[in-house]
Amino acid sequence: MSYPNQVLIKEVGPRDGLQNEKQFLSTVDKVEWINQLSETGLSYIEVTSFVNPKWIPALSDSFEVATRIKRKPGVTYAALVPNRKGLEKALEADVDEVAVFMSASETHNQNNINKSIEDTLPVLEEVVQEAKSAHKKVRGYLSTVFGCPYEGAVSPEQVERITHRLFEMGVYEVSLGDTVGVGNPLQVEKCVNHWVDTFSAERLALHFHNTRGMALANTLVGLQAGIRTYDGAVGGLGGCPYAKGATGNVATDDLVHMLEEMGLNTGVDLPKLKEAGSFIESSLQRPLKSHQMEIHRADL
């Protein structure tokens, strides 16, 4: 079995990790945490989301966060945007890259975006075209690809159809998300191999949640299919406000540990990553649930 020598981890903790937090983390702490993450060797950090504060209060300080962080050369600082208004703020904050998002299941898309899939696509296309006109790269997120909390199973063909539309708009990469963590390794193997054959591994990323403890196993299957890019959140932070039962992302620290133990290079300094985890634990006043953070606390 062959594996890619280099694996790219995209840290989504400051956005996907914090968006579901009931406690508002101060802007100062968010900025400090992102600055610490910038020193870990991570080359991609999604710092916030320019959504209406009414919908995601935890990220209501998106502009302040994006403009106050210390930007390290070689690190891409990205932000999620839902529409043209969000893009305008993201461009004003001069983020390096923007991401658009939608769901593979109709009901989750309605709950998450308040639009049908077909009504969402032209909104995103306008965002993508304007972002590219401003010389920003655009990434696409597709949620609920392995299952929906409202509809259950989602067909691989439905995922393929929407992914194709996102690529037609001009996104350079689509991150396929197991939003509620229902995917299992055999399902992931079948689906991901099909999508890789259709689009190529270089254009796809995987975004696993660890709701049922299968995120690392599913990552291994993704690696075997040739996928080299994975989203993660330090300590396993995260959840989806519009997907009941969704728990945290695959923990970046657990992911780095597994990959490095396998001899695959991530470029990430695990001790520094765990120090950044300790900082956010202290700020949130609760322990993070990843294995590496549990070990780190025991070693202190």
Long-range contacts (C-beta under 8 A, 24 or more apart in sequence): 1-224, 3-223, 3-224, 3-262, 3-264, 4-223, 4-226, 4-228, 4-264, 5-264, 5-265, 6-228, 6-264, 6-265, 6-266, 6-267, 7-223, 7-228, 7-229, 7-230, 7-259, 7-264, 7-265, 7-266, 8-43, 8-44, 8-228, 8-229, 8-230, 8-266, 9-42, 9-44, 9-229, 9-230, 9-231, 9-232, 9-252, 9-255, 9-256, 9-266, 9-268, 10-44, 10-45, 10-46, 10-78, 10-175, 10-205, 10-229, 10-230, 10-231, 10-232, 11-37, 11-42, 11-44, 11-45, 11-46, 11-231, 11-232, 11-233, 11-234, 11-252, 12-46, 12-207, 12-231, 12-232, 12-233, 12-238, 12-249, 13-37, 13-232, 13-233, 13-234, 13-235, 13-237, 13-238, 13-249, 13-252, 13-280, 14-45, 14-46, 14-47, 14-48, 14-65, 15-46, 15-47, 15-48, 15-49, 15-59, 15-79, 15-80, 16-46, 16-231, 16-233, 16-237, 16-238, 16-249, 17-233, 17-234, 17-235, 17-237, 17-238, 17-248, 17-249, 18-58, 18-59, 18-237, 19-49, 19-56, 19-58, 19-59, 19-238, 19-239, 19-241, 20-58, 20-238, 20-239, 20-240, 20-241, 21-58, 21-284, 22-58, 23-284, 23-285, 24-57, 24-58, 24-60, 25-58, 25-283, 25-284, 26-283, 27-61, 27-64, 27-65, 27-68, 29-279, 29-280, 29-283, 30-61, 30-65, 31-65, 31-68, 31-69, 32-279, 33-276, 33-279, 33-280, 33-283, 34-65, 34-69, 34-77, 35-69, 35-70, 36-272, 36-275, 36-276, 36-279, 37-234, 37-273, 37-276, 38-69, 38-70, 38-71, 38-72, 38-75, 39-72, 39-272, 40-268, 40-269, 40-272, 40-273, 40-276, 41-266, 41-267, 41-268, 41-269, 41-272, 42-75, 42-252, 42-267, 42-268, 42-273, 43-74, 43-75, 43-76, 43-267, 44-75, 44-76, 44-78, 45-75, 45-76, 45-77, 45-78, 46-78, 46-79, 46-80, 46-99, 47-77, 47-78, 47-79, 47-95, 48-79, 48-80, 49-79, 49-80, 49-81, 49-82, 49-86, 50-79, 50-80, 50-81, 50-82, 50-86, 50-87, 50-89, 50-90, 50-93, 51-80, 51-81, 51-82, 51-86, 52-82, 55-241, 56-241, 62-89, 62-93, 63-89, 63-92, 63-93, 66-90, 66-93, 66-94, 66-95, 67-93, 67-94, 78-139, 80-141, 81-127, 81-131, 82-113, 83-123, 83-127, 84-123, 84-126, 84-127, 84-130, 86-127, 87-127, 87-130, 87-131, 91-131, 91-134, 91-136, 95-136, 96-136, 96-137, 97-136, 97-137, 97-138, 97-139, 98-127, 98-131, 98-136, 98-137, 98-138, 98-139, 99-138, 99-139, 99-140, 99-141, 99-175, 100-124, 100-127, 100-128, 100-138, 100-139, 100-140, 100-141, 100-166, 100-171, 101-140, 101-141, 101-142, 101-143, 102-140, 102-141, 102-142, 102-143, 102-162, 102-166, 103-142, 103-143, 103-144, 103-148, 103-179, 104-142, 104-143, 104-144, 104-145, 104-148, 104-154, 104-158, 104-159, 104-162, 105-144, 105-148, 105-150, 105-151, 105-154, 105-158, 106-151, 107-148, 107-150, 107-151, 108-143, 108-144, 108-148, 108-149, 108-150, 108-151, 108-179, 108-242, 108-243, 111-150, 111-242, 112-143, 112-240, 112-242, 112-243, 117-162, 121-162, 121-165, 121-169, 124-166, 124-169, 125-169, 128-169, 128-170, 128-171, 129-169, 129-170, 132-170, 137-172, 138-169, 138-170, 138-171, 138-172, 139-171, 139-172, 139-173, 139-174, 139-175, 140-166, 140-167, 140-169, 140-171, 140-173, 140-174, 140-175, 141-174, 141-175, 141-177, 141-207, 142-166, 142-174, 142-175, 142-176, 142-177, 143-177, 143-179, 143-240, 143-243, 144-177, 144-179, 144-180, 144-243, 145-176, 145-177, 145-178, 145-191, 146-178, 146-182, 146-183, 146-187, 146-188, 146-191, 147-178, 147-180, 147-182, 147-183, 148-179, 148-180, 149-179, 149-180, 149-243, 149-244, 149-245, 149-246, 156-190, 156-191, 156-194, 156-195, 159-191, 159-195, 160-194, 160-195, 160-198, 163-195, 163-198, 163-199, 164-198, 164-199, 167-199, 167-203, 172-203, 173-203, 173-204, 173-205, 173-229, 174-199, 174-203, 174-204, 174-205, 175-204, 175-205, 175-206, 175-207, 175-229, 175-231, 176-204, 176-205, 176-206, 176-207, 177-207, 177-208, 177-209, 177-231, 178-206, 178-207, 178-208, 178-209, 178-215, 178-218, 179-209, 179-240, 179-243, 179-246, 180-209, 180-211, 180-240, 180-243, 180-245, 180-246, 181-208, 181-209, 181-210, 181-211, 181-212, 181-214, 181-215, 181-246, 181-247, 182-211, 182-212, 183-208, 183-214, 183-218, 184-214, 184-217, 184-218, 185-214, 185-217, 185-218, 185-220, 185-221, 188-218, 188-221, 188-222, 189-221, 189-224, 189-225, 192-221, 192-222, 192-225, 192-227, 193-225, 196-225, 196-226, 196-227, 201-225, 201-226, 201-227, 201-228, 202-228, 204-229, 205-229, 205-230, 205-231, 206-230, 206-231, 207-231, 207-249, 208-249, 208-250, 209-238, 209-239, 209-240, 209-246, 209-247, 209-248, 209-249, 209-250, 210-236, 210-247, 210-248, 210-249, 210-250, 210-251, 211-245, 211-246, 211-247, 215-249, 215-250, 216-250, 216-254, 216-255, 216-258, 219-250, 219-255, 219-258, 220-258, 223-264, 230-255, 234-273, 234-276, 234-277, 234-280, 234-288, 234-290, 235-277, 235-280, 235-281, 235-288, 235-289, 235-290, 235-293, 236-288, 236-289, 236-290, 236-293, 237-280, 237-288, 248-289, 251-288, 251-289, 251-290, 251-291, 251-292, 251-293, 253-277, 253-290, 253-292, 253-293, 254-290, 254-291, 254-292, 256-292, 257-291, 257-292
